Amino acid sequence: MENNVVEEASLKKGIVIVLMVNILNLLLRLLLNFMMPKYMHVDVYADYKFYQLLVGYIGMLHFGYVDGVYIKFGGKNIKGISEEEIGRSLTSLLVMEVIVTGIVVIIGIITHQPTVLIAATAIIPTEIMWLFQYIYQATGEFKKYGSITSLNIVLLFTFISFLMLCGSQNSYLYMGAYSLVMLIIATLLQLKSGIRFKKKWFNYKSIIDTCINNIKIGVFVMIGNFASQLLTSMDRWFIKLLMTPADFAQYSFAASLEAFLSVAISPFSVTLYNFFCRYPSKEEVKKIEEQIYVFAVMIIGCAFPAKWILEHFIPKYLSASDVMFYLFASKGFNIVIVCIFVNLYKAMKMQHAYSKKIVFVLVTGFVTNISMYYLLRTKEAFAIATLITIFIWFLFCKIEFRQYRLSVQAEAYLILEIAMFIVIGKMLDSVIGFVGYYLITVVLSLLLMRKASLSIISTVIGVIRKRTNM
């Protein structure tokens, strides 16, 4: 019992640390998301968002290596991991990614795609950054994890803002700024780690063995992550191929606002893996899942302030409003999937099952995107397809982890809230919709999810009091 209390306290501490760090991250990322479409030409913005779409797949180019390190170190204390082990992991990854970068550069030259060439410059530093982030996340070093996240957005905000202030409409400069930020962070991380590369780490056999071992452990997670990444970006690929650059820019803008929620939930998705690695009881997991339900329906309401900003400051992107509400609605289910079920798959070493399920969902996503496009022929069709696909994925997770299934009341709460969110978002203006949605949500939360709601309120009050007394 005492051990459970200590673990829960550790979990809350980790969540608070990452949450506090993410406040700055959220604000700067939100500012960027609104400033870029306002001050950049539509074509320039579309080119930059396509570059970001490509860069989003860099995480697949380690072939599960970093995921293997993540799983291997999960639940351990950072002090119990030797410099030799981390050094070999870093060295082998670096050598492998030099080869990968060379291949991508050749592809960029052959296809005459400058965007691919610029994306190639981000591969090595991005992989190094993720290696350190994953190590810190797996071992519960959330302050170090948070510092990487903060530095990333601060530097990116600074460089992008400088280019916009200079009136630049050169998309390649914005792409280069992103790659430069990754390089700076990777360099600082390596220097701060104090790791000095040793000649024996570059031994051919040692590198091959390390790569094979880590990839074997993480390859199924990587396949799942790749499928997940493709699933969440599939809609933009269809828009890019089937519709106009203006449609792609508007849809990408809505998707970037939805991605803002990913930053908001990271305090939970990041810390819960380390917690689940300690094998909490069934009741503890269900308790956390209920709280995530309440958090999910609260956070998606951010779509209403975003709609208000569109109405008053960026009217040329107002037609992206319906897309945004469908994508935010899908995030309501996705938050539960990412925070609870994906972490359970990893913590319970069910990588193979995870990869099979997500590949099946990916195929489902392809079918729903094609079907909805031929039915509606609008950009909203792809957002609706995303919502349907994510909901199917949510149901699959519920079936897989039936031992953690919540009450009918709790499940009805989440589905009812998301349905209400879509209706209010489409029918009412931003201000009335905001007030109406949160009034109904508060009432439903206290009626149907009273215990989880009060627990969240108690935690928030405790954090505020603690910060006030500091």
C-alpha positions in Angstrom: 0.0 0.0 0.0 2.8 2.4 1.0 4.6 1.6 -2.2 1.5 2.4 -4.3 1.2 5.8 -2.5 4.8 6.6 -3.3 4.4 5.6 -6.9 1.3 7.7 -7.3 3.1 10.7 -5.7 6.0 10.1 -8.1 3.6 10.0 -11.1 1.9 13.2 -10.0 5.2 14.9 -9.5 6.3 13.8 -13.0 3.1 15.1 -14.6 3.4 18.4 -12.8 7.0 18.9 -13.9 6.3 18.2 -17.6 3.0 20.2 -17.4 4.8 23.3 -16.0 7.5 23.0 -18.7 4.8 22.7 -21.4 3.0 25.9 -20.5 5.8 27.9 -22.3 5.9 25.3 -25.1 2.1 25.5 -25.6 2.1 29.3 -25.7 4.9 29.7 -28.2 3.6 26.9 -30.4 0.2 28.4 -30.4 1.6 31.8 -31.3 3.6 30.2 -34.2 0.5 28.3 -35.4 -1.4 31.6 -35.8 1.4 33.9 -36.9 2.7 31.8 -39.8 -0.6 31.6 -41.8 -1.2 35.3 -41.1 2.1 36.6 -42.3 3.2 34.0 -44.9 1.8 33.6 -48.4 -0.4 30.6 -48.8 2.0 28.9 -51.1 5.0 29.5 -48.8 3.0 28.2 -45.8 1.9 25.1 -47.8 5.5 24.4 -48.8 6.7 24.7 -45.2 3.9 22.4 -43.9 4.8 19.8 -46.6 8.4 19.9 -45.2 7.1 19.4 -41.7 5.0 16.5 -43.0 8.2 14.9 -44.4 10.2 15.6 -41.2 7.5 13.9 -39.2 8.7 10.6 -40.7 12.3 10.9 -39.5 11.3 8.9 -36.5 10.9 5.9 -38.7 14.5 6.1 -40.1 16.1 4.5 -37.0 14.1 1.3 -37.8 13.0 0.8 -34.1 16.5 1.4 -32.7 15.5 4.3 -30.4 12.3 2.5 -29.4 14.4 -0.5 -28.4 16.5 1.7 -26.1 13.3 3.2 -24.7 11.9 -0.2 -23.9 15.2 -1.5 -22.5 15.6 1.4 -20.1 12.0 1.6 -19.1 11.4 1.9 -15.4 15.2 2.0 -14.6 17.1 4.6 -12.7 19.3 6.8 -14.8 22.2 6.3 -12.3 22.0 2.5 -12.8 22.8 2.9 -16.5 26.5 3.0 -17.3 28.1 5.6 -19.5 29.4 2.7 -21.6 25.9 1.6 -22.4 24.6 5.0 -23.3 27.8 5.8 -25.2 27.5 2.6 -27.3 23.9 3.4 -28.0 24.7 6.9 -29.2 27.7 5.8 -31.3 25.8 3.0 -33.1 22.8 5.3 -33.8 25.1 8.0 -35.2 26.9 5.7 -37.6 23.6 4.2 -38.8 22.0 7.6 -39.4 25.0 8.9 -41.4 24.3 6.0 -43.8 20.6 6.8 -43.8 21.2 10.5 -44.4 23.5 9.7 -47.4 20.7 7.6 -49.0 18.1 10.3 -48.5 20.5 12.9 -50.0 20.9 10.7 -53.1 17.1 10.4 -53.4 16.8 14.2 -53.1 19.3 14.7 -55.8 17.8 12.1 -58.2 14.3 13.5 -57.7 15.4 17.1 -57.9 13.6 17.9 -54.6 15.2 20.6 -52.5 12.7 20.0 -49.8 13.9 16.4 -49.4 17.6 17.6 -49.3 16.8 20.1 -46.5 14.8 17.4 -44.6 17.9 15.2 -44.9 20.0 17.7 -42.9 17.6 17.2 -39.9 17.8 13.4 -39.8 21.0 13.0 -37.6 20.3 15.8 -35.1 16.7 14.8 -34.7 17.5 11.1 -34.0 20.1 12.1 -31.4 17.6 14.5 -29.7 15.0 11.7 -29.6 17.5 9.2 -28.2 18.2 11.4 -25.2 14.5 12.3 -24.8 13.5 8.7 -24.8 16.2 7.8 -22.3 15.1 10.6 -19.9 11.4 9.7 -20.4 12.0 6.0 -19.8 14.0 6.6 -16.6 11.7 9.2 -15.1 14.2 12.1 -15.6 11.4 14.5 -16.5 13.2 17.8 -15.8 15.8 16.9 -18.4 13.1 15.7 -20.8 11.3 19.0 -20.3 14.4 21.1 -20.8 14.8 19.6 -24.3 11.2 20.3 -25.2 11.5 23.9 -24.0 14.7 24.6 -25.8 13.3 23.2 -29.0 10.3 25.5 -29.2 12.1 28.6 -27.9 14.8 28.3 -30.6 12.2 27.5 -33.3 10.0 30.4 -32.3 13.0 32.8 -32.3 14.3 31.8 -35.7 10.9 31.7 -37.4 9.8 35.0 -35.9 13.0 36.6 -37.0 12.4 35.5 -40.6 8.8 36.7 -40.5 9.9 40.1 -39.1 12.4 40.3 -42.0 9.4 39.8 -44.3 10.9 36.6 -45.8 8.7 34.6 -48.2 11.3 32.0 -48.9 10.0 28.6 -47.7 13.5 27.1 -47.8 14.8 29.5 -45.2 12.0 28.4 -42.8 12.9 24.8 -43.5 16.6 25.5 -42.9 15.7 27.2 -39.6 14.0 24.0 -38.4 17.0 21.9 -39.3 19.4 24.3 -37.6 17.4 24.2 -34.4 17.7 20.4 -34.4 21.5 20.6 -34.9 21.9 23.1 -32.0 19.9 20.9 -29.6 21.7 17.7 -30.6 25.1 19.3 -30.2 24.2 20.7 -26.7 22.8 17.4 -25.6 25.9 15.5 -26.6 28.2 18.1 -24.9 26.1 18.2 -21.7 26.0 14.4 -21.4 29.7 14.4 -20.9 30.1 11.4 -23.1 33.4 11.2 -24.9 33.4 8.9 -27.8 35.8 6.0 -27.5 37.5 4.2 -30.4 36.3 0.8 -29.3 32.7 2.0 -29.7 33.3 2.4 -33.4 34.2 -1.3 -33.8 32.3 -2.7 -36.7 31.1 -5.8 -34.9 30.1 -3.8 -31.8 28.0 -1.4 -33.9 26.3 -4.2 -35.8 25.5 -6.1 -32.6 24.1 -3.0 -30.8 22.0 -2.0 -33.8 20.6 -5.5 -34.3 19.8 -5.9 -30.5 18.0 -2.6 -30.2 16.1 -2.9 -33.5 14.9 -6.4 -32.5 13.5 -5.0 -29.3 11.9 -1.9 -30.9 11.1 -2.8 -34.5 7.4 -3.7 -33.8 6.9 -0.5 -31.8 8.5 1.4 -34.7 6.2 -0.3 -37.2 3.3 0.7 -34.9 4.6 4.2 -34.6 5.1 4.5 -38.4 1.5 3.2 -39.0 0.2 5.6 -36.4 2.2 8.5 -37.9 0.9 7.6 -41.4 -2.6 7.2 -40.0 -2.6 10.7 -38.5 -1.1 12.3 -41.6 -2.8 10.2 -44.2 -5.5 12.9 -44.6 -2.9 15.5 -45.5 -1.3 13.2 -48.1 -4.8 12.8 -49.8 -5.3 16.6 -49.6 -1.9 17.1 -51.1 -2.5 14.7 -54.0 -6.2 15.3 -54.7 -6.9 19.0 -53.9 -5.4 22.5 -54.4 -2.4 24.0 -52.5 -4.9 26.4 -50.8 -6.9 23.4 -49.5 -3.7 21.8 -48.3 -2.6 25.0 -46.5 -6.0 25.4 -44.8 -6.2 21.7 -43.8 -2.6 21.7 -42.6 -3.4 24.8 -40.5 -6.3 23.0 -38.8 -4.1 19.9 -38.3 -1.3 22.0 -36.7 -3.9 23.3 -34.2 -4.9 19.8 -33.5 -1.2 18.9 -33.0 -1.2 21.5 -30.3 -3.2 19.1 -28.2 -0.5 16.5 -28.5 1.8 18.9 -26.7 -0.9 19.5 -24.1 -1.3 15.8 -23.3 2.5 15.0 -23.3 2.7 15.4 -19.5 0.4 12.4 -19.2 1.6 10.3 -22.2 5.3 10.8 -21.2 5.0 10.0 -17.5 2.5 7.2 -17.7 4.9 4.8 -19.5 7.3 4.9 -16.6 4.4 4.4 -14.2 3.0 1.5 -16.1 6.4 -0.2 -16.2 6.0 -0.7 -12.5 2.9 -2.8 -13.0 0.2 -0.9 -11.1 -3.0 -2.6 -10.1 -6.0 -2.9 -12.4 -8.0 -0.4 -10.2 -5.1 2.2 -10.4 -5.1 2.0 -14.2 -8.9 2.4 -14.4 -8.8 5.3 -12.0 -6.2 7.1 -14.3 -8.2 6.2 -17.4 -11.3 7.9 -16.0 -9.3 11.0 -15.3 -7.9 11.0 -18.8 -11.5 10.8 -20.1 -12.4 14.0 -18.2 -9.2 15.7 -19.3 -9.8 14.8 -22.9 -13.3 16.4 -23.1 -12.0 19.5 -21.3 -9.0 20.0 -23.6 -10.7 19.6 -26.9 -12.8 22.7 -26.0 -9.7 24.8 -27.0 -11.2 24.6 -30.5 -13.6 27.4 -29.6 -11.0 30.1 -28.8 -9.1 29.0 -31.9 -12.3 29.5 -33.9 -12.7 33.0 -32.4 -9.2 33.9 -33.5 -10.0 32.7 -37.0 -13.2 34.8 -37.0 -11.5 38.0 -36.0 -7.8 37.8 -37.1 -7.3 35.2 -39.9 -10.6 35.2 -41.8 -8.9 33.7 -44.9 -8.5 30.4 -43.0 -12.0 30.4 -41.5 -13.1 27.7 -43.9 -10.8 25.4 -42.0 -13.1 25.7 -39.0 -15.2 22.5 -39.6 -12.1 20.5 -40.4 -10.6 21.7 -37.1 -13.7 20.6 -35.1 -13.7 17.1 -36.6 -9.9 16.7 -36.0 -10.3 18.0 -32.4 -13.1 15.5 -31.9 -10.9 12.6 -33.1 -8.3 13.8 -30.6 -10.8 13.2 -27.8 -10.5 9.4 -28.5 -6.8 9.6 -29.5 -5.8 11.1 -26.1 -7.1 8.0 -24.4 -5.3 5.8 -26.9 -2.0 7.5 -26.6 -2.0 8.1 -22.8 -3.4 4.7 -21.7 -3.3 2.0 -24.4 -0.1 2.7 -26.3 1.8 2.9 -23.0 0.2 -0.3 -21.8 1.2 -2.1 -25.1 4.8 -0.9 -24.5 5.0 -1.5 -20.7 3.5 -5.0 -21.1 5.9 -5.8 -23.9 3.1 -6.3 -26.4 4.9 -4.7 -29.3 4.0 -7.4 -31.8 0.2 -7.1 -31.0 0.5 -3.3 -31.1 2.1 -3.3 -34.6 -0.5 -5.7 -36.0 -3.5 -3.7 -34.6 -2.2 -0.4 -35.9 -1.4 -1.8 -39.4 -5.0 -3.0 -39.6 -6.3 0.4 -38.4 -4.0 2.0 -41.1 -5.7 -0.1 -43.8 -9.1 0.9 -42.3 -8.0 4.6 -42.5 -7.1 4.3 -46.1 -10.5 2.8 -46.9 -12.4 5.5 -44.9 -10.4 8.3 -46.5 -11.1 7.1 -50.1 -14.8 6.4 -49.3 -15.5 9.8 -47.6 -13.7 11.6 -50.5 -15.9 10.0 -53.1 -19.0 10.7 -51.1 -18.3 14.4 -50.2 -15.5 15.6 -52.5 -14.5 18.2 -49.9 -11.5 18.7 -47.5 -13.9 18.0 -44.6 -14.3 14.5 -45.9 -10.8 13.6 -44.8 -11.3 15.0 -41.3 -14.5 13.0 -40.9 -12.6 9.9 -42.1 -9.9 10.5 -39.5 -12.6 10.7 -36.8 -14.1 7.4 -37.9 -10.8 5.7 -38.1 -9.6 6.9 -34.7 -12.9 5.8 -33.1 -12.4 2.3 -34.6 -8.9 2.2 -33.2 -10.3 3.2 -29.8 -12.7 0.3 -29.9 -10.0 -2.1 -30.8 -8.0 -1.0 -27.8 -11.0 -1.5 -25.6 -11.4 -5.0 -26.8 -7.6 -5.8 -26.4 -7.5 -4.5 -22.8 -10.9 -5.6 -21.7 -9.6 -6.0 -18.2 -9.4 -2.3 -17.9 -12.8 -1.6 -19.4 -14.7 1.2 -17.6 -18.4 1.3 -16.7 -21.1 1.9 -19.4 -21.6 5.3 -17.7 -18.0 6.4 -18.3 -18.0 5.2 -21.9 -21.3 6.9 -22.6 -19.9 10.1 -21.1 -16.9 10.2 -23.5 -19.0 9.5 -26.6 -21.8 11.9 -25.7 -19.3 14.7 -25.0 -17.6 14.3 -28.3 -20.8 14.2 -30.2 -22.0 17.3 -28.4 -18.7 19.0 -29.2 -19.1 18.5 -32.9 -22.7 19.7 -33.0 -22.1 22.8 -30.9 -18.9 23.6 -32.9 -20.7 23.5 -36.2 -23.9 25.2 -35.2 -22.9 28.0 -32.8 -20.4 30.9 -33.0 -17.2 30.7 -31.0 -18.2 32.6 -27.9 -21.7 31.1 -27.4 -20.3 27.7 -28.3 -17.5 28.0 -25.8 -19.8 28.9 -22.9 -22.4 26.3 -23.9 -19.9 23.5 -24.3 -18.1 24.0 -21.0 -21.3 24.6 -19.0 -22.8 21.3 -20.2 -19.4 19.5 -19.8 -19.0 20.6 -16.2 -22.5 19.4 -15.4 -22.0 16.0 -17.1 -18.6 15.6 -15.6 -20.0 16.1 -12.1 -23.0 13.9 -12.7 -21.3 11.0 -14.6 -17.6 11.2 -13.6 -17.8 12.9 -10.2 -15.0 11.0 -8.5 -12.5 11.5 -11.4 -13.5 15.2 -11.8 -13.0 15.9 -8.0 -9.7 14.1 -8.1 -8.5 16.3 -10.9 -9.7 19.5 -9.2 -8.0 18.4 -6.0 -4.7 17.8 -7.8 -4.9 21.2 -9.6 -5.6 23.0 -6.3 -2.7 21.2 -4.6 -0.3 22.3 -7.4 -1.5 25.9 -7.2 -1.1 26.0 -3.5 2.4 24.5 -3.7 3.5 27.0 -6.4 2.0 29.9 -4.3 3.9 28.9 -1.2 7.2 28.6 -3.0 
